[in-house]
Amino acid sequence: MTATPTDRREPSASAQQPALQALAVRFPPSVLGWLLPALIAAVGGILRFIRLGEPGTLIFDETYYVKEGWSLTQFGYEREWPEEPNPAFEAGDPWGVLETGDFIVHPPLGKWMIGAGIQLFGQDSSMGWRFAAAVVGTLSILIVGLIAWRMFRSAWLAAIASLLLAVDGEHLVHSRTSLLDVFLMFFVLLAFWLLIEDRVRTRSRIEAGLDAAGLGAPPGRLGAVMGARPAWFLPAAWGPSLGTRPYRLAAGLALGCAMGVKWSGLYALAVFGLLTVAWDWGHRRRMGVRKPWLAALLKDAPPAFVSLVPVALVVYVASWTGWIVTRGGYYRDWAETNSGWWDFLPDWIPSLAKYHRAAYDFHVGLASEHTYMSNPWGWIVQWRPTSFYYQTAEQGQHGCAVEQCSAAITSVGNPVIWGLAPVAVLLLVFAWLLRRDWRAGALLAALIATWGPWFTYQERTIFTFYTIVMVPFVVLALTYGLGLVWGRAGQGPALRARRVGVGVVLALAVLAFAFFWPVWTATYIPRDAWQLRMWNPTWI
């Protein structure tokens, strides 16, 4: 029997789709579970690197982050620029940069990553500006497949998740543009994968301990475990230790990196921290502990906190190293000219605190009107996507063979994926409420962390392109729903029709990707063809 997302039990490592049996002769499911996503990621990576340098000018918020990334690699902090600096920068002459530090409201890690690409390919290489974004975009296609494999134990569903992410327009555009949000997405997704690995491996150790004691049938009777068992399974006050948790520690590192890109990574730290403690409650309950919540709070929550919060904080502060060890950054010398109770501290600590307070005040007060500002209620259907770039060409220019052509980069998701997204999210809600499926709960928690906080900023200027951080979890939600349709072997003659239905959805998503490719990649097409792709008037 093949495990599907509806199975509440832990799926067997040997579970596989019948259609994979021929492949499994040479590749076991555990290999196919990463091999298929890796192949799809390779193809998705090619699509992200094709014409990566087009357009050869700074687009949208690249005007900030690319120059700041270059400045960090040269000076260790962001410097101010003179009026209209982009033409000279794009022509390969960035040395008009001023000597004064610039007030920047986002942490530096994402810009360091952008700067690394610039260092590899040169400041005048537009491909170099976007290289790091394309790399993490490609890697995220692989990671989302590995998450699906671990959650659903189906190589087909792992491949479906990777394919859906590879053909999503929001993800494609961000993977080809140097904005910070793609790096935030990557580290949040990486942390989620590491916590899934932690859960799966911890539960496997618990099952092994119960099986060794002859208590494999649920619920386990921890107090009766007296026979042969691994040493880690020895009883304690609220159950045994769950052993070392290196994957949870690694998740703390990833979440610190997410915060080092944008402060909104803090939401993921908070929600994922609660999620892993909730999973530990489930572990304690599985072992038969009488008060699993008390055990989880007193025995598991403290090490979970230490693995995540202090580790993330250290990584976050480390991301400011360039600003700390140099003297020219904005507010870097504030503590030297402002005495107070903090005088006993190293001067960079109160100066950094002052910087953060100023940046926080900026963020909460950001309420200026913008053409492409949007409300988070519309994000799940891509109601008001963000235009990153738009240019027109007359006949004879840029290969235009008609009266007028258009080249656009519109950060709008694949309509097939986002058309089904609301249904997939509702399905998660019902699956968790009715069946308490941990997979549905985990994906809901990820959506709460990446989408939910923005509902508290109804008066602030925010944009649909922020959804890039939730895109992988929307894809996993849709994969979950398609897994229910896919079904299990032995479900009768309707099984073939159900799987054909899944194939139709995937085919439509791929066709939509091909159709919308020009308006995601700044490809010049006749203006009528561009208008044909603007399905919703709110997209213009």
Secondary structure as GFF3:
##gff-version 3
##sequence-region A 1 540
A	DSSP	three_ten_helix	18	20	.	.	.	ID=ss1
A	DSSP	alpha_helix	21	24	.	.	.	ID=ss2
A	DSSP	alpha_helix	29	49	.	.	.	ID=ss3
A	DSSP	alpha_helix	62	75	.	.	.	ID=ss4
A	DSSP	alpha_helix	86	90	.	.	.	ID=ss5
A	DSSP	alpha_helix	109	121	.	.	.	ID=ss6
A	DSSP	alpha_helix	126	152	.	.	.	ID=ss7
A	DSSP	alpha_helix	155	166	.	.	.	ID=ss8
A	DSSP	alpha_helix	169	175	.	.	.	ID=ss9
A	DSSP	alpha_helix	181	212	.	.	.	ID=ss10
A	DSSP	three_ten_helix	222	224	.	.	.	ID=ss11
A	DSSP	three_ten_helix	231	233	.	.	.	ID=ss12
A	DSSP	alpha_helix	246	261	.	.	.	ID=ss13
A	DSSP	alpha_helix	265	287	.	.	.	ID=ss14
A	DSSP	alpha_helix	292	295	.	.	.	ID=ss15
A	DSSP	pi_helix	296	300	.	.	.	ID=ss16
A	DSSP	alpha_helix	301	318	.	.	.	ID=ss17
A	DSSP	alpha_helix	321	325	.	.	.	ID=ss18
A	DSSP	alpha_helix	334	337	.	.	.	ID=ss19
A	DSSP	three_ten_helix	341	344	.	.	.	ID=ss20
A	DSSP	alpha_helix	348	364	.	.	.	ID=ss21
A	DSSP	three_ten_helix	376	381	.	.	.	ID=ss22
A	DSSP	beta_strand	386	394	.	.	.	ID=ss23
A	DSSP	beta_strand	404	411	.	.	.	ID=ss24
A	DSSP	alpha_helix	415	435	.	.	.	ID=ss25
A	DSSP	alpha_helix	438	450	.	.	.	ID=ss26
A	DSSP	three_ten_helix	452	456	.	.	.	ID=ss27
A	DSSP	three_ten_helix	464	469	.	.	.	ID=ss28
A	DSSP	alpha_helix	471	486	.	.	.	ID=ss29
A	DSSP	alpha_helix	494	520	.	.	.	ID=ss30
A	DSSP	beta_strand	525	526	.	.	.	ID=ss31
A	DSSP	alpha_helix	527	533	.	.	.	ID=ss32
A	DSSP	three_ten_helix	537	539	.	.	.	ID=ss33
###
